[in-house]
Amino acid sequence: MRAVVIREHGGYERLLFEELPEPEPAPGEVRVRIGVAGLNHLDTWVRRGVPGHAFPLPLVPGCDGAGVIDAVGPGVPARRVGERVLIAPGFTKGVDAEAARGQDHLSGSYGIFGETTDGTCAEALVVPQQNAIPVPASLELTTAAAFPLTYLTAWGMLARRARLEAGESVLIHAAGSGVSVACIQLARLFGARMVIVTTSSPGKAEKARMLGADLVLDYSKPDWSRDAKKATGGRGLDVVVDHLGKQTFEGSLRCLVKGGRYVTCGATTGATAEVPLNLVFFKSLSLLGSTMGSLGDLHRLLDLVVSGRLKPVIDSTLPLSQVAEAHRRIEQREVFGKLLLSL
């Protein structure tokens, strides 16, 4: 089968096209013939490498994907062959206490396809049968591949960690990213009173307004935090969603209301930031980390997508052969929503 393989960290030239043996499903597994793969910022980190973190190279990247089951392992009903499915990007090995509680993403054995094992940028992928979630006939496979990782991450941040409530205000950084697009939609779904977003791109600002943002600010300007607080009448934001990190960290704390919650799932502008502890304790702030979400939450999100209450935003779809161009667009922040690869 054709696949994209990363054997060494580095630039776009490290995205190799190779012929690999087609995987066979073991007991409890299914093989999915991938039709569409979804890329995330995580894929660029896997290619470039992260200091202090070891990826299991060689590795096939790609966390999201959708396709058709064409083979099943022992213990899996044969009727699943031919089923249209999306890939749940996170998995656990066995069932430990966290998985039994419905918090599989907190399990010590939790992994992500394309990061801890081979992913979706290949013609076929073997996954545990629970990770192959049936896709209704009414839903296009492109849509099914466009939302799992980003919307699951957004749900974990807003619903599980920050516990955003109806009538509250939220600020969401980097409006064009897949996670932020999902957060804008979820904030509206949860009944947020005010949704403020940040971006340095005028084009993305207009698209964010069309998604439901009440106000768009430029986070590259020094007064964005003051303007965000001013928009709330001086009260401050209840929640700030941030995955930029160092560049926006202190400003995010300053625009929060007393008792506000700062939640982060990444740090693309720098992983190290000074914490002004006086702001944290004087304002009774909560600093919350969040990674991924549970399998149960993904099923809930699928229901919301199928019902039309959530509408994943697809920036563009490129052929698998243009995976390097896809990485470039993501790194240069030229994407609004999700970038897909067709196989």
C-alpha positions as CSV (number, residue, x, y, z in Angstrom):
1,M,0.0,0.0,0.0
2,R,1.1,3.6,-0.5
3,A,1.9,5.6,2.6
4,V,3.6,8.8,3.8
5,V,6.5,7.8,6.1
6,I,8.6,10.0,8.4
7,R,12.0,8.3,9.1
8,E,13.8,11.3,10.4
9,H,12.7,14.7,11.8
10,G,13.2,17.8,9.7
11,G,11.8,19.7,6.8
12,Y,9.2,18.9,4.2
13,E,11.7,16.5,2.5
14,R,11.2,14.1,5.4
15,L,7.7,13.3,4.2
16,L,8.6,10.2,2.1
17,F,6.3,8.2,-0.1
18,E,6.8,4.5,0.3
19,E,5.2,1.1,-0.5
20,L,4.5,-0.7,2.8
21,P,3.0,-4.1,3.5
22,E,-0.7,-4.0,3.9
23,P,-1.6,-4.5,7.6
24,E,-3.7,-7.4,8.8
25,P,-6.2,-7.0,11.6
26,A,-5.5,-8.9,14.8
27,P,-8.3,-10.1,17.2
28,G,-10.7,-7.3,18.0
29,E,-9.3,-5.1,15.1
30,V,-10.6,-3.9,11.8
31,R,-8.8,-2.7,8.7
32,V,-10.0,0.6,7.2
33,R,-9.5,1.5,3.6
34,I,-8.8,5.2,4.0
35,G,-10.5,7.5,1.6
36,V,-9.8,10.9,3.3
37,A,-7.1,11.8,5.9
38,G,-7.3,15.0,8.0
39,L,-4.2,16.9,9.0
40,N,-3.6,18.8,12.2
41,H,-0.9,21.1,13.6
42,L,0.2,18.0,15.5
43,D,1.3,16.4,12.2
44,T,3.9,19.2,11.7
45,W,5.3,18.7,15.2
46,V,5.7,15.0,14.5
47,R,7.6,15.8,11.3
48,R,9.8,18.5,12.8
49,G,10.3,16.8,16.2
50,V,9.8,18.1,19.7
51,P,12.8,18.6,22.0
52,G,12.7,16.1,24.9
53,H,10.0,14.0,23.2
54,A,10.8,10.8,21.3
55,F,8.4,9.8,18.5
56,P,8.5,6.1,17.4
57,L,10.1,6.6,14.0
58,P,9.6,5.4,11.3
59,L,6.0,6.6,11.6
60,V,3.1,7.1,9.2
61,P,1.5,10.5,10.2
62,G,-2.1,11.4,10.3
63,C,-4.5,11.5,13.3
64,D,-7.9,11.9,11.5
65,G,-9.4,9.8,8.7
66,A,-12.5,8.2,7.3
67,G,-13.0,5.3,4.9
68,V,-14.6,1.8,4.6
69,I,-13.8,-1.4,6.6
70,D,-12.5,-4.0,4.2
71,A,-11.3,-6.7,6.7
72,V,-12.0,-7.7,10.3
73,G,-10.0,-9.7,12.8
74,P,-11.2,-12.6,14.9
75,G,-13.9,-11.6,17.3
76,V,-15.3,-8.8,15.1
77,P,-18.6,-9.4,13.4
78,A,-18.1,-10.1,9.7
79,R,-21.1,-7.8,8.9
80,R,-18.8,-4.8,9.6
81,V,-17.1,-5.3,6.3
82,G,-18.3,-2.6,4.0
83,E,-19.1,-0.2,6.8
84,R,-18.4,3.5,6.3
85,V,-16.4,4.7,9.4
86,L,-14.4,7.5,10.8
87,I,-11.3,6.9,12.9
88,A,-11.4,7.9,16.5
89,P,-7.9,9.4,16.8
90,G,-7.2,8.3,20.4
91,F,-6.9,4.8,21.7
92,T,-6.0,2.8,24.8
93,K,-4.3,-0.5,25.3
94,G,-6.7,-2.5,27.4
95,V,-9.1,-1.1,30.0
96,D,-7.6,0.5,33.1
97,A,-9.4,2.5,35.8
98,E,-9.6,5.7,33.9
99,A,-10.9,4.0,30.7
100,A,-13.5,2.2,32.8
101,R,-14.7,5.6,34.2
102,G,-15.2,6.9,30.7
103,Q,-12.0,9.0,30.8
104,D,-9.9,6.9,28.4
105,H,-8.0,10.0,27.3
106,L,-6.5,10.1,30.8
107,S,-5.3,6.5,30.7
108,G,-1.6,5.9,31.1
109,S,-1.7,3.8,27.9
110,Y,-3.5,6.5,25.8
111,G,-2.1,7.1,22.4
112,I,-2.9,8.9,19.2
113,F,-2.7,7.6,15.7
114,G,0.0,9.3,13.7
115,E,1.8,10.3,16.9
116,T,2.4,7.1,19.0
117,T,1.6,4.6,16.2
118,D,1.0,4.6,12.5
119,G,-1.7,6.9,11.3
120,T,-4.1,7.7,8.5
121,C,-1.8,9.0,5.7
122,A,-1.9,5.6,4.1
123,E,-4.2,3.6,1.9
124,A,-5.1,1.3,4.8
125,L,-5.0,1.4,8.6
126,V,-5.7,-1.3,11.3
127,V,-7.5,0.0,14.4
128,P,-9.3,-1.5,17.4
129,Q,-12.9,-2.0,16.4
130,Q,-14.2,0.6,18.8
131,N,-12.0,3.2,17.0
132,A,-13.9,2.6,13.8
133,I,-17.1,4.6,14.4
134,P,-20.0,4.1,11.9
135,V,-20.8,7.1,9.7
136,P,-24.4,7.5,8.7
137,A,-25.2,7.6,4.9
138,S,-26.3,11.2,5.3
139,L,-22.7,12.3,6.2
140,E,-20.0,12.7,3.6
141,L,-16.7,11.0,4.5
142,T,-14.9,14.3,4.0
143,T,-17.0,15.8,6.8
144,A,-16.4,12.7,8.9
145,A,-12.6,13.1,8.6
146,A,-12.7,16.8,9.3
147,F,-13.8,17.0,12.9
148,P,-12.7,14.2,15.3
149,L,-9.4,15.5,16.8
150,T,-10.1,19.2,16.7
151,Y,-13.7,19.1,17.9
152,L,-12.9,16.5,20.6
153,T,-10.1,18.8,21.8
154,A,-12.4,21.8,21.8
155,W,-15.1,19.9,23.7
156,G,-12.6,18.8,26.3
157,M,-11.4,22.4,26.8
158,L,-14.8,24.1,27.0
159,A,-17.2,21.5,28.3
160,R,-14.9,19.3,30.5
161,R,-12.2,21.6,31.8
162,A,-13.4,25.2,31.6
163,R,-17.1,24.2,32.0
164,L,-18.4,27.1,30.0
165,E,-21.9,27.9,30.9
166,A,-24.8,29.7,29.1
167,G,-24.5,33.5,29.6
168,E,-20.7,33.5,30.1
169,S,-18.2,35.3,27.9
170,V,-15.2,33.6,26.2
171,L,-12.1,34.7,24.3
172,I,-10.7,32.3,21.7
173,H,-7.2,32.8,20.3
174,A,-6.0,32.0,16.8
175,A,-9.4,32.1,15.1
176,G,-8.4,30.1,12.0
177,S,-7.1,27.0,13.6
178,G,-9.1,23.8,13.6
179,V,-9.5,23.8,17.4
180,S,-10.5,27.5,17.5
181,V,-13.1,27.1,14.7
182,A,-14.6,24.2,16.8
183,C,-14.5,26.4,20.0
184,I,-16.3,29.2,18.3
185,Q,-19.1,26.9,17.2
186,L,-19.2,25.1,20.6
187,A,-19.3,28.4,22.5
188,R,-22.4,29.4,20.6
189,L,-23.9,26.0,21.1
190,F,-23.4,26.3,24.9
191,G,-25.1,29.7,24.9
192,A,-22.1,32.0,25.5
193,R,-23.2,35.6,25.9
194,M,-20.2,37.0,24.1
195,V,-17.6,35.3,21.9
196,I,-14.4,37.3,21.2
197,V,-11.7,35.8,18.9
198,T,-8.2,36.9,18.0
199,T,-6.3,36.7,14.7
200,S,-3.7,38.7,12.8
201,S,-5.4,38.0,9.5
202,P,-8.1,40.2,8.1
203,G,-9.4,37.4,5.9
204,K,-9.7,35.1,8.9
205,A,-11.4,37.8,10.9
206,E,-14.3,38.0,8.5
207,K,-14.7,34.2,8.4
208,A,-14.7,34.2,12.2
209,R,-17.5,36.7,12.3
210,M,-19.5,34.5,9.9
211,L,-19.0,31.6,12.3
212,G,-20.5,33.6,15.2
213,A,-17.7,35.8,16.7
214,D,-19.0,39.0,18.2
215,L,-15.7,40.8,18.1
216,V,-12.3,40.1,16.4
217,L,-9.1,41.5,17.9
218,D,-5.5,41.3,16.5
219,Y,-3.3,39.5,19.1
220,S,-0.2,40.9,17.5
221,K,-1.1,44.4,18.8
222,P,-0.1,45.3,22.3
223,D,-3.5,46.5,23.4
224,W,-5.6,43.5,22.5
225,S,-6.0,42.4,26.1
226,R,-7.3,45.8,27.2
227,D,-9.7,45.9,24.3
228,A,-11.0,42.5,25.1
229,K,-11.8,43.5,28.7
230,K,-13.3,46.8,27.5
231,A,-15.7,44.9,25.3
232,T,-17.2,43.3,28.4
233,G,-17.8,46.7,30.0
234,G,-14.7,46.3,32.1
235,R,-15.9,43.2,33.8
236,G,-13.5,40.7,32.0
237,L,-13.9,37.4,30.3
238,D,-15.1,34.3,32.1
239,V,-13.0,31.9,29.9
240,V,-9.9,32.3,27.7
241,V,-9.1,29.5,25.2
242,D,-5.4,29.6,24.3
243,H,-3.1,27.4,22.3
244,L,-0.6,30.1,21.3
245,G,1.3,30.0,24.6
246,K,4.0,32.5,25.4
247,Q,2.9,35.4,23.2
248,T,-0.6,35.6,24.6
249,F,-0.3,34.1,28.1
250,E,-0.1,37.1,30.4
251,G,-2.5,39.2,28.3
252,S,-5.0,36.3,28.6
253,L,-4.7,36.3,32.4
254,R,-5.2,40.1,32.5
255,C,-8.4,40.1,30.6
256,L,-10.1,37.4,32.7
257,V,-12.7,38.3,35.3
258,K,-12.1,37.4,39.0
259,G,-12.7,33.6,39.2
260,G,-12.0,33.3,35.5
261,R,-10.6,30.2,33.8
262,Y,-7.7,30.0,31.4
263,V,-7.6,26.7,29.4
264,T,-4.8,25.6,27.0
265,C,-4.2,22.7,24.8
266,G,-0.9,23.9,23.1
267,A,1.8,26.5,22.9
268,T,2.7,27.2,19.3
269,T,4.5,30.5,20.1
270,G,6.5,29.1,22.9
271,A,6.0,26.5,25.6
272,T,7.6,28.5,28.4
273,A,6.0,31.6,30.0
274,E,6.4,33.5,33.2
275,V,3.4,33.2,35.5
276,P,2.4,36.4,37.2
277,L,1.3,34.7,40.4
278,N,-0.1,37.9,41.8
279,L,-2.7,37.9,39.1
280,V,-3.5,34.2,39.7
281,F,-4.2,34.5,43.4
282,F,-5.6,38.1,43.6
283,K,-8.1,37.2,40.9
284,S,-8.7,33.6,42.0
285,L,-7.9,32.4,38.5
286,S,-7.8,28.8,37.3
287,L,-5.1,27.6,34.9
288,L,-6.3,24.5,33.1
289,G,-4.5,22.1,30.8
290,S,-6.5,19.9,28.4
291,T,-5.5,17.2,25.9
292,M,-8.0,15.4,23.6
293,G,-11.2,13.9,25.1
294,S,-13.0,10.7,25.7
295,L,-14.4,8.2,23.1
296,G,-17.9,8.8,24.5
297,D,-17.5,12.6,23.9
298,L,-16.6,11.8,20.3
299,H,-19.8,9.9,19.8
300,R,-21.7,12.8,21.2
301,L,-20.0,15.2,18.8
302,L,-20.8,12.9,15.9
303,D,-24.5,13.1,16.8
304,L,-24.2,17.0,16.8
305,V,-22.5,17.0,13.4
306,V,-25.1,14.6,11.9
307,S,-27.9,16.7,13.3
308,G,-26.4,19.8,11.7
309,R,-25.9,21.6,15.1
310,L,-22.2,21.6,14.4
311,K,-20.8,22.2,11.0
312,P,-17.0,21.3,10.5
313,V,-15.2,23.9,8.4
314,I,-13.1,22.5,5.6
315,D,-10.5,24.8,4.2
316,S,-9.4,22.7,1.2
317,T,-8.7,19.1,0.1
318,L,-5.4,18.2,-1.6
319,P,-4.3,14.9,-3.0
320,L,-2.0,12.8,-0.7
321,S,0.9,13.5,-3.1
322,Q,0.7,17.2,-1.9
323,V,1.2,16.4,1.7
324,A,4.3,18.6,1.9
325,E,2.3,21.6,0.6
326,A,-0.4,20.8,3.2
327,H,2.3,21.0,5.9
328,R,3.6,24.3,4.6
329,R,0.1,25.8,4.6
330,I,-0.5,24.8,8.1
331,E,2.8,26.1,9.4
332,Q,2.3,29.4,7.5
333,R,-1.1,29.7,9.1
334,E,-2.8,29.9,5.6
335,V,-5.6,27.5,6.7
336,F,-9.0,28.4,8.1
337,G,-10.5,25.2,9.5
338,K,-9.5,21.8,8.4
339,L,-7.1,20.7,5.6
340,L,-7.8,17.3,4.2
341,L,-5.9,14.8,2.0
342,S,-7.7,12.6,-0.5
343,L,-6.5,9.1,-1.2
